Amino acid sequence: MTIFSKIIKGEIPCYKVAENEHFFAFLDISPMTKGHTLVIPKIEEDYIFNLDDELLGNMMIFAKKVAKAIQQAVPCVRIGVAVLGMEVPHAHIHLVPIKNESDLNFRNPKLKLQPEEMNAIAEEIRKNIAGI
């Protein structure tokens, strides 16, 4: 069982921003920028392109809703999207609020945010998702 599956089951705490029957979105605990969110399928699949076409398409539609909510919640020019999949063997999409292209460099130092700030960001994103 992956760490992401444990997060979905509530065995590991997270800063959840959205969920439906197939997908789950939560703040990255080592964010590149404020609002950096991970979108994952609830099924365990290591490689995103092994997902069937319908599930992958629906995952992108779910990610789009989350991205629009992030953009309303966090000051940025747009939401960068990255699929690396090397850190955790569970398909995931990174949604990263960016002001310029260098914000999406995974070698940049990660932010260290306090739990209160992470909770506030997650709450703001959740409020915006309700309106989308």
N, C-alpha and C positions, 0 to 999 in steps of 0.2 A: 504494500500500500504506500502510495507517495505522500509526501508532506501535504500536497494540495488536496488529496482525498481526505486526509485527516482534518484539514481546515474546513472542507465542505461539511463533514460530519460533526463539526463543532468540537473535535478533540483537541484542536490547537486554536487559540484565539486569533482573530483577525479584525481588520477594519473593513467590514463588508460594506459595499456601496450598492450592489444590485444582485438579484438572484431570480431565476425562474426555474422551471422544471428541468431544463437541460444545461444551464450555464450559471456561472458564479463569477462575480467581480469583486475584488478587494484591493486595498492599497498595498503597494509594495512596501515592505518594512525597511528596505534600504533604497529609498527613492532617488532617482536621478534629479528630479525636480518635484516640487510640491504637487500632489495630485497624481503622481505616477501610479497607475492602476494595472492590475493583471486581470485578464479575462480568461477563464478556463472552462472546458466542458466538464460536466459532472462524471462522465465516463473516463476511465483511465486509458489514455492512449499516449504513448511517448511522442510520436511525431505528428504534427498538425496535418500534414498532407496524407496521412493514413486515415483520417476521418472520412466518412462517406460524404459525397457531394452535398447532400441536403443538410447534414449536420454542420459542415464547414460553412456553407452559405448562411445558415441561421446564426452561427457563431459570429460571423462578420456583421450581421444585422443587429445582433445584441450588442456587439462592441461599438457599433455606430451610435446607438442610443446612449451608451455609457460615455462615449467620447463627447457627444454633444452636451451632456450634463457636466462633465469635467470642464469643458470650455466655458460654460456659464459660471462655474464655481471658482475657477483658478485663472488669474490673469495670464494670458498667453496669446500668441499669434495663431497657433493651431495645435492640434494634437498629432504628435508623431506616432507612428505605428511601427513596431518591430516584432519579428518572430525569430527568436534564436533557438530556444528549446534545448540549450545545452546544460543549464543549471539544474533543472528538475526534470525527471523523465515523465512529464505530464504536459501535454500540449497546452500552450498558453500564448496569449497576445499581450505585448506591452503597449499600453496607451500612455504616452508621455507628453505632458503639456510643454511646449517649446516656444521660445522667442526667436531662436535661430538654430541653424542646423547643428552647431556644435553641442547643443543641449542633448542631442540624441547619441552622444558618444558614450558608449558603455564603459570606457576607460576613465571617464571623469570621476572625481571623488563623489561618493554617495552622501546624501544629506543625512543628518542625525536629528530627527524631529522628536519632540517630546510627545508622550501619549495624548496629552490634552490637545495639541495641535493636530495630530493625526485624527483624533475623534472629531474635531471641528471640521476638518477638510472632508472626511467621510460623510458627515451629516449634511454639509452643504451640497455635496454631489448627490446624495440620496434625495434631498429636497428638489433638486433640479430634474432628476429622473422622473419624478412624479408628474412633471409638466410636459414630458415628451411623449 
